[in-house]
Amino acid sequence: MYTVIGAAKNRTFRIIWMLEELGQPYQRNRAQPQSPEVTQHSVLGKLPVMVEDGEGISDSVAILTYLADKHGSLTAPAGTIARGKQDAVTFQILDDLESLVWSAARHSFVLPEEKRVPAVKDTLKWEWAKNLKTLERRFQGPFVMGSEITVPDILLTHTLNWAYGAKFPIESDDMMAYAKRMRERDAYLRAVASEEA
Ligand SMILES: N[C@@H](CCC(=O)N[C@@H](CS)C(=O)NCC(=O)O)C(=O)O
């Protein structure tokens, strides 16, 4: 049985959603970042961490990739060209989209107040709009990599939700419709219910 460590409303949601897509049982430990439950498994102290047989794996995308490979689902097989292309899109989402909303959060409430530069958020939003258009050119539809849901869909949907909440621009109707479709999935709705339980 997997144990997912992470309080609600953060990247932990990606893992819960993935496990719901896979139909795998799991238990929750809603520990806070930097608490002993987290730091015993990860020196970073960040959420999420997933524990299996007493061993912890940190970093949401590492966990998603581990689960996808282990269960042979939501991924192209490791060592294939298709997988190389899928991982490239995963890194594009991390580098060019998630990093921008994360920087905006850091300059809004994460960094010590005297270190924040609120004006940087305009630049981050401008760059986001440009980078989202580039991602859209790579988007195959109906899912990121084509006909099947894969790891980048979990990451992209979570990042779009986060960006929307942070008032980052999502100008494309297609992207808005995609995110809405993803949020209507049964597994997504079960993950939301788990977060709210
Ligand atoms: N790249 C990591 C980032 C993890 C991360 O920064 N998690 C946040 C919550 S979403 C956290 O634990 N922040 C508290 C801290 O850094 O102490 C991942 O995707 O899991």
The ligand as a MOL file (V3000), in Angstrom:
LIG
                    3D

  0  0  0     0  0            999 V3000
M  V30 BEGIN CTAB
M  V30 COUNTS 20 19 0 0 0
M  V30 BEGIN ATOM
M  V30 1 N 9.7010 19.9480 -7.4790 0
M  V30 2 C 9.0160 19.5940 -6.2670 0
M  V30 3 C 8.5870 20.8470 -5.5440 0
M  V30 4 C 8.0740 20.5270 -4.1570 0
M  V30 5 C 7.6090 21.7720 -3.4170 0
M  V30 6 O 8.1750 22.8680 -3.5280 0
M  V30 7 N 6.5540 21.5710 -2.6030 0
M  V30 8 C 5.9810 22.6450 -1.8330 0
M  V30 9 C 4.4780 22.4150 -1.7200 0
M  V30 10 S 3.7060 22.2870 -3.2910 0
M  V30 11 C 6.5470 22.6210 -0.4260 0
M  V30 12 O 6.6270 21.5730 0.1900 0
M  V30 13 N 6.9250 23.8070 0.0760 0
M  V30 14 C 7.3340 23.9570 1.4370 0
M  V30 15 C 8.8280 24.0180 1.6300 0
M  V30 16 O 9.5790 24.1380 0.6310 0
M  V30 17 O 9.2420 23.9600 2.7890 0
M  V30 18 C 7.8180 18.6920 -6.5980 0
M  V30 19 O 7.2990 18.7700 -7.7190 0
M  V30 20 O 7.4100 17.8800 -5.7440 0
M  V30 END ATOM
M  V30 BEGIN BOND
M  V30 1 1 1 2
M  V30 2 1 2 3
M  V30 3 1 2 18
M  V30 4 1 3 4
M  V30 5 1 4 5
M  V30 6 2 5 6
M  V30 7 1 5 7
M  V30 8 1 7 8
M  V30 9 1 8 9
M  V30 10 1 8 11
M  V30 11 1 9 10
M  V30 12 2 11 12
M  V30 13 1 11 13
M  V30 14 1 13 14
M  V30 15 1 14 15
M  V30 16 2 15 16
M  V30 17 1 15 17
M  V30 18 2 18 19
M  V30 19 1 18 20
M  V30 END BOND
M  V30 END CTAB
M  END
